[in-house]
Amino acid sequence: MVTALRASGLRVVIYVNDHEPAHVHVFGDGEAKINLLGADGLPGLVWADGMSRGDMRRAMRMVVEQQAFLLTRWEEIHG
């Protein structure tokens, strides 16, 4: 597991032995899985478990703002 980002009490992780499509797991007071490229080209929430609404908003904002960086990291890790 690679921690790609840390901010606002959240940790964005890319698992080394994970699967397509490109996505991240965000940990705060719970966990969320967010695809980096949705049908509209923007990140999209896959699921969330135990995350507060505030953490979800922060997680989505962080992934949207850092989408290009996170896609680059995904490619570096998964080829």
Secondary structure, 3 states (H helix, E strand, C coil): CEEEEEECCEEEEECCCCCCCCEEEEECCCEEEEECCCCCCCCEEEEEECCCHHHHHHHHHHHHHCHHHHHHHHHHHHC
